Amino acid sequence: MITREQARAMRALIEQASTALTDEQGVAAPQMFPAWRTNTAYAVGDRRQRGGILYTCVQAHTSQADWEPADTPALWKVTTPEGTIPDWVQPTGAHDAYAKGDRVRHAGHVWESTIDANVYEPGVYGWEVVE
């Protein structure tokens, strides 16, 4: 039988090993990553899981109770494997705007941004349909 202390030590090793996983592997096993917590300093690129979803930090910050990853796109993005085309999400500012060449799914099409710092909805300005 495993003791509580042994289980904690194993959990720490699992979380440490999770840093070597690719995004594709991480999305398949988000439980391996440390849980998001309040009052914690996060650096750009840190990955944390919350509610079974893996998030990547996009802006360094110290977390607060009302800054959960799902509610703060300025701080966190849902982690997606390379090559995956994500659904379009309305940017909230320059920090999460789409770059020229970024692709998104929206309204039944795949769109590619034709401009940098694109905060417009596909079909309005700065996007072209590619699929």
N, C-alpha and C positions, 0 to 999 in steps of 0.2 A: 504494500500500500504506500502511496506517495503522501508525504507530509505537506502541510500548507506552505512551509518554507521552501521545500523542493519545488512545489508548483509555482511559487512566485519566482524562483530562480529560473525555471524553465520558461516562464512567460517573458522574462527579461531577455533571455536568449532568442526567443522567437521574434520579439520586437526588434532586436538588434539585427537579426538575419533578414528581416523584412526590408531593410534599407537597400539590400542588393537585388531585390526583385525589380523586374521591368514593370512598366505600367500595366501591360497586358497580364502579367502574372499577378500583380497586386489587385487588379480589378476582380480577378477570379477568386481571390482569397483576402478580402479586406479585413477579416477578423485577425489576421496576423499582425496588423499595424496597431500602434498605440491608439487608444481612444482619444478623441478631442476632449480637452478639459479647459475650464475657465482659469483665469489668472495664470496663464502659461505663455511664455515668450515663444513665438514661432518665427522662423526664418523662411525666406522665399525658397520654395522647393520642398519644404517639409510636407510629409504625407501623413494624414490622420484619418481614422474611420469614425463615422458617426451614423448610427441607424443602419448599419450594413452597407454604407456607401463610402467609397474611398475619395478623399478630397486632397488637393494639392494647394499649398499656400502660395498666393501670388503677390502678397505684400506683407513685409515684416510687420509684426504687431504683437501686443500682449492681449490675449483673449479676454473677453468679458462675457457675462452670462447672456446678454442680448445680442451677441455677435456669433451666433451659431453658423457653421459653414453653409448650410442650405439657405440662410437668410442674408448672407453677406458676400455677394459676388465680387465686391471690391477687394476682399481678403482671401477668398477660397474659390476654386473651381473644381467641378466634378472631374476626377481623373479618368481619362479615356486613353485606350491604347493607341499608339502611333498608327496612322492610316485610317482611324475611325473618323467618320465625318459626324460631328456633333450637331444636335439641333441648335438653331439660332436662339440666342438669348439676348434681350435688349441690354446693351452696355450701359453702365451707369456713369461712365466718364472715360477719360483718356487711359486710365490704368487698365481697363478691360476691353478697350476698343479692339476691333478686328484689324489685322495687318493686311496689306495688299497680298493676295494669293491665298488667304485663309478660305477654307470651304466650310459651308454649313448646310444643313437641311432646313427647309422652310416652305410651307404651303405646297408640299408634294414635289418639290424640286431640290436639286443641289445647286447652290449658288457659290460663286467665287467673288471675293472682294476685289474690286479694281482700284481701290485707293487705300492708303495707309490711314490709321486712326479712324476707321469706319465705325460710326455709331448709328448708321441708318438701317432701317428695316430693309431686307432684300425686296426688290421690286420698286423701292422708292428712289434710291440714288446709290451709286457706288457699287453695284453688284451686277453680275451677269449670270444667267442660267447656263450651267454646264452639263446637267443631266436632267 
